[in-house]
Amino acid sequence: MDIRDIRSHFPILDQQVNGKDLVYLDSAATSQKPQAVIEAVSTYYREYNSNVHRGVHTLGTRATDGYEGAREKVRKFIGAKSTQEIIFTRGATTGLNIVAQSYGLTNVKAGDEIVITYMEHHANVIPWQQVAKVTGATLKYIPLQEDGTIELSDVEATVTANTKIVSVMHVSNVLGTINPVKEIAKIAHKHGAIMVVDGAQSTPHMKIDVQDLDCDFFAFSGHKMCAPTGIGVLYGKKDLLEKMEPIEFGGEMIDFVGLQESSWKELPWKFEAGTPIIAGAIGLAAAIDFLEQIGLENIEAHEHKLAQYALEQLSKVDGLTIYGPKHRAGLVTFNIEDVHPHDVATVLDAEGIAVRAGHHCAQPLMKWLKVSATARASFYLYNTEDEVDKLVAGIIKTKEYFGNV
């Protein structure tokens, strides 16, 4: 990977913040957008802005071709069998809520179990809490090892014949833990449960094959993988999606509307009520092209190298606690002794370094870690070892600023 060339595609990186060159280390929250994606969205609005599916005029046809072409591109990108299994959503959160409300409320009853982990993002906790409340099911948690990883023996001990749904994030947005979702899916299926994967933090960084993972549902967001905000994907196995009812109703998703009852379009459109996120889908297709040109395997290797380098350099800083396993995805979450993470982020921002501070929408995990918040530096294909060095220098300066030396 030629990082200098890659960075040249991201115009936002060529600026100063507070008089310092921008060091953007918050891609786990949202990634920056390459010029190709910006241009794809701009071209749609500038040259063929129109609604999809409904019109027979030229602009409508071009927009429909772009939108449905993006669906096919996503299908190939994650290895799905059919475009009928690809539902465009607002993001991973929406996808997980569709599964919870459409599949969960219909297929879960009192006495059943839903299994998740302590490391889940709130988007993969709260929907299942709501399903459990409505149905009377039990929400269970797979325990974590001391380093924040999952042992399959604990999965085996937690999933039972009463388990109907297992829902696990592929990669932790706090710990960087890469979960063995393929193996967890086997355990879930052995007990007759379905497997749901939150792929928000894995899809931008590694090659995904949903058929190989054998997950029943897989949700991810576009904005973490160089695409615009407001676009995401829910993959679901066709036989499951066909049995599920939509949770939003209106235009686009209907086949026939009578005075007293209506019928729905076939997959995937029955889950896409209203005018869809056309520009977002076109931008997502451009992002996929960009990432595949670089190669997901190259991106993963680069981020792994950066994460290991960051761990090595940060471990030399006294008074720093680093959370998560040694083998991890491209992020490092930490705390400085006696300094609040928000203060850490504020001082780093004065140095032009953007990191995230807070509970990262993972309060159950914060409780498990016995902290209220952490600081997080997350890396992507455009970050460099030099930026890691600047992060370390900024942390040392933060310690000095607060007298923690």
C-alpha positions in Angstrom: 0.0 0.0 0.0 1.2 3.4 -0.9 -0.1 5.4 2.0 0.9 8.8 0.5 -1.1 8.0 -2.6 -4.1 6.8 -0.6 -4.1 9.9 1.5 -4.1 12.1 -1.6 -7.6 10.7 -2.3 -9.0 12.2 1.0 -9.2 16.0 0.7 -10.2 16.5 4.3 -6.9 15.2 5.6 -5.0 18.1 3.9 -5.7 20.7 6.5 -4.7 22.1 9.9 -6.6 22.0 13.1 -5.6 24.4 15.8 -2.5 25.3 13.8 -1.4 21.6 13.6 -1.6 19.1 10.7 -4.8 17.1 11.2 -4.2 13.6 12.6 -7.6 11.9 12.3 -7.8 8.9 14.6 -11.6 8.5 14.9 -12.5 6.2 12.0 -14.3 3.8 14.2 -16.9 6.6 14.7 -16.9 7.5 11.0 -14.4 7.3 8.3 -13.3 10.1 6.0 -14.6 10.1 2.3 -12.4 9.8 -0.7 -12.8 12.1 -3.7 -14.3 9.3 -5.8 -17.2 8.9 -3.3 -17.7 12.7 -3.0 -17.8 12.9 -6.8 -20.2 10.0 -7.2 -22.7 11.6 -4.9 -22.2 15.0 -6.5 -22.7 13.6 -10.0 -25.9 12.0 -9.0 -27.4 15.2 -7.7 -25.9 17.3 -10.5 -26.7 15.1 -13.5 -29.4 12.5 -12.9 -31.2 13.3 -9.6 -34.5 11.4 -9.7 -36.6 9.0 -7.8 -36.1 5.3 -8.5 -38.3 2.4 -9.7 -41.4 4.6 -10.4 -40.5 6.7 -13.5 -39.9 5.6 -17.1 -38.0 8.8 -18.1 -34.3 8.8 -18.7 -33.2 10.4 -15.3 -35.4 7.9 -13.4 -33.9 5.0 -15.3 -30.3 6.2 -14.6 -31.1 6.6 -10.9 -32.7 3.2 -10.7 -29.7 1.6 -12.5 -27.3 3.3 -10.1 -29.4 2.3 -7.0 -29.9 -1.3 -8.0 -26.4 -1.6 -9.4 -25.2 -0.6 -5.9 -27.2 -3.5 -4.5 -25.5 -6.0 -6.8 -22.1 -4.5 -5.8 -22.9 -5.0 -2.1 -24.0 -8.6 -2.8 -20.6 -9.4 -4.4 -18.8 -7.4 -1.7 -20.1 -9.6 1.2 -20.7 -12.8 -0.7 -24.5 -13.0 -0.5 -26.3 -15.4 -2.9 -28.9 -13.0 -4.2 -29.7 -9.3 -4.3 -33.0 -10.2 -2.7 -30.9 -10.7 0.5 -29.6 -7.2 0.4 -31.8 -4.6 2.1 -30.7 -0.9 2.1 -31.1 0.8 5.5 -30.0 3.9 7.3 -27.2 2.0 9.0 -26.3 -1.0 11.1 -28.6 0.3 13.9 -31.6 0.2 11.6 -30.7 -3.2 10.4 -30.5 -4.7 13.9 -33.8 -3.1 14.8 -35.4 -4.6 11.7 -34.3 -8.1 12.8 -35.3 -7.5 16.4 -38.8 -6.1 15.6 -39.7 -8.2 12.6 -38.0 -11.5 13.4 -37.6 -11.3 17.2 -41.1 -10.2 18.2 -42.6 -12.9 16.0 -40.4 -15.8 16.8 -39.5 -15.3 20.5 -41.9 -16.0 23.4 -41.8 -16.2 27.2 -39.2 -18.7 28.4 -37.0 -18.3 25.3 -33.5 -16.8 25.5 -31.7 -14.2 23.6 -27.9 -14.3 23.9 -25.4 -11.4 23.4 -22.1 -10.3 25.0 -21.0 -7.6 27.5 -19.0 -5.9 24.7 -22.0 -5.1 22.4 -22.7 -1.6 21.1 -26.0 -0.2 22.4 -27.4 -0.8 19.0 -27.0 -4.6 19.6 -28.3 -4.4 23.2 -31.3 -2.2 23.4 -33.3 -3.8 20.6 -33.0 -7.2 22.3 -33.8 -5.7 25.7 -37.1 -4.4 24.1 -37.8 -7.8 22.6 -37.2 -9.5 26.0 -39.5 -7.0 27.7 -42.4 -7.5 25.2 -42.1 -11.3 24.9 -41.0 -12.2 28.4 -37.9 -13.8 27.1 -34.6 -13.8 29.0 -31.6 -11.8 27.8 -28.4 -13.6 28.6 -24.7 -12.5 28.3 -21.7 -14.5 27.2 -19.0 -13.9 29.8 -15.7 -12.3 28.7 -12.1 -13.4 29.4 -9.9 -11.0 31.3 -8.4 -9.6 28.1 -11.9 -9.0 26.6 -12.1 -12.0 24.3 -14.7 -14.8 24.1 -14.0 -18.5 24.8 -16.1 -20.9 22.8 -16.6 -23.0 25.9 -18.4 -20.1 27.4 -20.6 -19.8 24.3 -21.4 -23.5 24.7 -22.3 -23.0 28.3 -24.5 -20.0 27.6 -26.5 -21.1 24.5 -29.1 -23.7 25.3 -32.0 -25.4 23.7 -34.2 -22.4 24.8 -32.0 -20.0 22.9 -33.7 -18.5 19.9 -31.3 -15.7 18.9 -27.6 -15.2 19.3 -26.4 -11.7 18.4 -22.7 -10.7 18.5 -20.6 -7.9 17.2 -17.9 -9.1 14.7 -15.3 -6.6 16.0 -15.5 -4.6 19.3 -15.6 -0.9 18.8 -13.9 -0.5 22.2 -11.6 -3.5 22.7 -10.7 -4.2 19.1 -11.6 -7.9 19.8 -12.2 -9.9 16.7 -14.9 -12.4 17.7 -15.1 -15.9 16.3 -18.6 -15.4 14.8 -18.3 -18.3 12.4 -17.8 -20.7 15.3 -20.4 -19.0 17.4 -22.9 -19.4 14.5 -22.2 -23.2 14.5 -23.0 -23.4 18.2 -26.2 -21.3 17.7 -27.4 -23.4 14.8 -26.7 -26.6 16.7 -29.2 -25.4 19.3 -31.7 -24.3 16.7 -31.0 -20.5 17.2 -30.3 -18.0 14.5 -27.1 -16.0 14.4 -27.1 -12.2 14.0 -23.8 -10.3 13.4 -23.2 -6.7 13.9 -20.6 -6.0 11.2 -20.2 -2.3 11.6 -16.6 -2.5 12.8 -15.5 -5.4 10.6 -16.9 -4.7 7.1 -14.7 -1.7 6.5 -11.5 -3.5 7.5 -11.6 -7.1 6.4 -13.0 -9.3 3.7 -16.5 -10.5 4.6 -18.2 -13.6 3.2 -21.6 -14.1 4.8 -22.0 -17.5 3.3 -18.8 -18.7 4.9 -19.7 -17.2 8.2 -23.1 -18.9 7.9 -24.8 -16.0 9.8 -28.5 -15.6 9.3 -28.4 -11.8 9.5 -25.5 -9.4 9.0 -25.7 -5.6 9.5 -23.3 -2.8 8.6 -23.0 0.9 8.0 -21.6 2.7 5.0 -20.2 5.7 6.8 -17.5 3.7 8.5 -16.2 2.4 5.2 -15.7 5.6 3.2 -19.3 5.9 2.1 -21.8 8.7 3.0 -23.7 8.8 6.2 -27.3 7.5 6.3 -26.7 4.4 4.2 -26.4 0.9 5.5 -27.1 -2.7 4.7 -29.0 -5.6 6.3 -28.1 -9.0 4.8 -30.5 -11.8 5.7 -31.0 -15.3 4.4 -33.7 -15.3 1.8 -35.9 -18.0 3.5 -36.0 -16.0 6.7 -36.6 -12.6 5.1 -39.5 -14.0 3.1 -41.3 -15.1 6.3 -40.7 -11.7 8.0 -43.2 -8.8 7.9 -41.9 -5.2 7.2 -41.9 -2.8 10.1 -42.3 0.4 8.0 -45.2 0.9 5.6 -45.9 3.3 2.8 -44.8 3.9 -0.8 -42.3 1.7 -2.7 -42.8 -1.4 -0.5 -46.3 -2.2 -1.6 -47.7 -4.4 -4.4 -51.4 -3.6 -4.1 -53.3 -1.3 -1.8 -57.0 -1.9 -1.2 -59.4 0.0 1.1 -59.0 -2.5 4.0 -55.8 -4.4 3.3 -52.6 -4.4 1.2 -49.9 -6.7 0.0 -46.2 -6.2 -0.2 -43.6 -6.3 -3.0 -41.2 -9.1 -3.1 -37.7 -9.0 -1.5 -35.8 -6.8 -0.9 -38.2 -3.9 -1.6 -40.8 -4.9 1.0 -38.4 -3.7 3.6 -37.6 -0.3 1.9 -40.6 1.9 2.5 -40.6 5.4 1.0 -38.1 7.1 -1.2 -34.8 5.2 -0.5 -31.4 6.5 0.2 -30.4 6.8 -3.5 -27.4 9.0 -3.2 -26.1 7.0 -0.3 -26.4 3.8 -2.2 -24.5 5.3 -5.1 -21.9 6.6 -2.8 -21.6 3.2 -1.1 -21.0 1.6 -4.5 -18.2 4.1 -5.2 -16.7 3.3 -1.7 -16.7 -0.4 -2.4 -14.9 0.2 -5.7 -12.3 2.3 -3.9 -11.7 -0.2 -1.1 -11.6 -3.2 -3.5 -9.1 -1.4 -5.7 -6.8 -1.1 -2.7 -7.7 -4.6 -1.5 -9.3 -5.5 1.8 -6.5 -7.9 2.7 -4.0 -5.0 2.3 -6.2 -2.7 4.5 -6.5 -5.4 7.2 -2.7 -6.0 7.2 -1.9 -2.3 7.3 -4.3 -1.7 10.2 -3.0 -4.7 12.1 0.5 -3.4 11.7 -0.5 0.1 13.0 -2.4 -1.4 16.0 0.6 -3.5 17.0 3.0 -0.5 16.6 0.6 1.7 18.7 0.5 -1.0 21.4 4.3 -1.2 21.5 4.7 2.6 21.7 1.9 3.3 24.1 3.0 0.5 26.5 6.1 2.5 27.1 4.1 5.4 28.6 3.8 5.2 32.4 0.4 5.6 33.9 -1.4 4.4 30.8 -4.0 1.6 30.9 -4.7 -0.1 27.6 -7.9 -2.2 27.2 -8.4 -5.3 25.1 -6.4 -8.2 23.7 -3.0 -8.2 22.1 -4.3 -9.5 18.8 -6.9 -6.9 17.7 -8.4 -4.8 15.0 -7.1 -1.3 14.2 -7.9 0.6 17.4 -6.4 1.3 20.8 -8.6 2.2 23.8 -6.9 3.6 26.9 -7.0 5.8 30.0 -4.4 8.0 31.6 -4.2 7.7 35.3 -6.1 10.5 37.1 -7.0 12.3 33.9 -10.6 12.1 32.5 -10.8 10.9 28.9 -12.6 14.1 27.9 -9.7 16.1 29.1 -7.3 13.8 27.2 -9.3 14.3 24.0 -9.4 18.1 24.5 -5.6 18.4 24.9 -5.0 16.1 21.9 -7.4 18.2 19.9 -5.3 21.2 20.6 -2.4 19.2 19.0 -4.6 18.6 15.9 -5.3 14.9 16.9 -8.9 13.7 16.8 -9.7 10.8 19.1 -13.0 9.7 20.7 -13.7 9.9 24.4 -16.7 8.6 26.4 -18.5 5.3 26.8 -18.5 4.6 23.0 -22.2 3.5 23.2 -21.0 0.5 25.2 -22.0 1.2 28.9 -22.3 -2.4 29.8 -18.7 -2.9 28.7 -17.6 0.2 30.6 -19.2 -1.4 33.7 -17.4 -4.6 33.0 -14.1 -2.7 32.7 -14.9 -0.8 35.9 -14.5 2.6 34.3 -17.0 5.3 33.3 -15.3 6.3 30.1 -12.2 5.7 28.0 -10.2 7.4 25.2 -10.0 5.7 21.8 -7.7 6.1 18.8 -8.9 4.2 15.8 -7.0 3.6 12.6 -7.9 3.2 8.9 -6.2 2.8 5.6 -5.0 6.4 5.5 -3.2 6.5 8.9 0.5 6.2 9.3 3.1 5.2 12.0 4.1 8.9 12.1 0.6 9.7 13.2 0.9 7.1 15.9 4.1 8.8 17.1 2.2 12.1 17.2 -0.5 10.4 19.3 2.1 9.2 21.8 3.8 12.6 22.0 0.3 14.1 22.5 -0.4 11.7 25.4 2.9 12.5 27.0 2.1 16.2 26.7 -1.3 15.6 28.2 0.3 13.9 31.2 2.6 16.8 31.6 -0.2 19.3 31.3 -2.1 17.7 34.2 1.1 17.1 36.2 0.9 13.4 35.8 4.6 12.7 35.1 
